[in-house]
Each structure stands twice: as structure tokens, then as C-alpha cells.
């Protein structure tokens, strides 16, 4: 059972990563910076628990705050550009963060051992869960508490005026601006929220993985982040969750015997989604059909 609990942990962390990109995509912006925020959260939370002796919960809060602050600072200059230039700018940021941690060396002595991040060798002494006797099941439940809280928050925001503003900007910037919406403020707020969620996911990832290094936060992770909401659709947060379950649960783990062929299948899935289902496989029409099936007896539901 530990294998399945571990897989559920991975799916939970990747769901947070996908939701961080989901918020930004609602405004029509394509950002590849989520892997960078994820890395920042991982290192900040790990350093606070290992080097400063913090409990994990406040460490995760500090990581999310750091991710949000960094995203806000990056958002103002980055979101002044659009389309391909925005993709390149955010990709450059993510790679810059990865290379920073590749060269980041900060260790302190604990008895005869030095602990802390050691550049390219990574950060190897993250032992909060084992040292406190957490089981794999308890770690999984802990991660999913945060996943469900974030999903509930985004579900509520999606039905608030703020969610309507995000979607209005994503649908038609000119119309939204003519209605008095401050485009820069909306976009920066979205990337700030996305940065906080990604950093939270990174903090959780660091502690269940127990070892992080710069190679864990490369372009593949950024691609996963943006692919989940694209494949699942932006109609609801549940689309991102469904995409993570399919990609990580079936494509990555279920087809492990295919080796590198899984990369081709992943690419094909994105191409199919963009060409056949540009609004995602779980778009508004499919969501209405599911609601009718389960709550309307198949004869229509309000």
C-alpha cells in the first residue's frame, strides 16, 4: 500500500502545481515560471525546518509567502509583454532560479555533520516526516488537506466577482479594460496567487521527497504545470485534478514499462487537447453533462 500512498502524494503535489498555473491561465497568460516558484518554496520550507528548526506548517506558510512575494515582483515587468515573449520571459526566470540553486551553498554544522543545501549536490537532510514518526498514509493525508483547501479556495474565488474578473480579462482584454478593469493589477494578482500555490506545493514536495536538487525543477516540471490545466480545461478546478490523475497516475506510472515512449504520448496528448479539445477535455459542456448524469437523473438539471 505504501506505493499507492506515495503515488497519491505525488499526485497531490502536482495538483497544486497545476492549480498554480490554472489561476494564471484564467487571465489568458501562459507562464512557465511555476517551476521556479515551486523550487523557491521547496528550498525555503526545507531550510526553515532543517536549519532553523521550524515546524512544517509555519515553514510552508513562509514558503508560500516567499513564493507570492517573488511572483508579485516578477509579475510587474513580465506581464508587460504578451504571447511568445511572456513565455520566454517566464521560462528564463524559471531557469534562472534553477541555476541559482545549482550554485547555492549554505550549510551549518550539526555535530560532526553539515546540513543544508550544497549546490549541485542538492539538499539531502530533509527529515521532518521520518524524524517525527509520520507514516506514508499520514503524509498523504497531510498533503491532501492542503490540496483540498486550495481547491476549495479556488472554487470559491471562481464563483466570486474576482473569478469573473479573471475570466473577463482572459476572454477579452480590450472589453475588460473598457469596463474599468485594471489589467495589470488583475494579472499580477493572479500570478501572485499562483506563485503562492506553487511554492506551497514545492514545500510539501521537498519534505516527502527528503532530497531536492536543481535538476528537479527544470523545463519538464514547468511543462507539466502548464499542461495540466490545458488538458483538463479551465471550466473548473476539477479539470486540473482529472488531468493530473490521468497523466501521473496512468501515463507516467501506469505505463512505466514503456520508458521514454511516455514522453511521446505526453506530447501527443497535449497536441490532441489543443487541436480537438481547445477548451480542455473537461470543459463546461462536459461538466454540465456530468451534473445531469449524477444530479439530474439524465433529464436535465438547473
Secondary structure, 3 states (H helix, E strand, C coil): CHHHHHHHHHHHHHHHHHHHHHHHHCCCCCCCCHHHHHHHHHHHHHHHHHCCCCCHHHHHHHHHHHHHHHHHHHHHHHCCCCHHHHHHHHHHHHHHHHHHHHHCEEEEEECCEEEEEEHHHCECCCCHHHHCCCCHHHHHHHHHHHHHHHHHHHHHHHCCHHHHHHHHHHHCHHHHHHCCCCHHHHHHHHHHHHHHHHHHHHHHHHHHHCCECHHHHCHHHHHHHHHHHHHHCCCCHHHHHHHHHHHHHHHHHHCHHHCCHHHHHHHHHHHHHHHHCCCCCCCHHHHHHHHHHHHCCCCCCC
